[in-house]
Amino acid sequence: MNPTFDEFYQDNSQKLYQRLRKNLPNEQDAEDIFQDICVKVYNFLEKKEKIYKFNNWLNRVTSNALC
């Protein structure tokens, strides 16, 4: 079952933002990338595609954003 965006945000936003801040010295960059990731997650969940391992997918999106 796919999480809703609200569930994603409640369960992951703090950890995700902390990971970005740890890897990016500029707070504004971290906030921008955090927002970009949230938009990607929202759009992905709106497609109602099955995600068997949502956390793995989220980690991949985050890692790609840090590159």
Secondary structure, 3 states (H helix, E strand, C coil): CCCCHHHHHHHHHHHHHHHHHHHCCCHHHHHHHHHHHHHHHHHHHHCCCCCCCHHHHHHHHHHHHHC
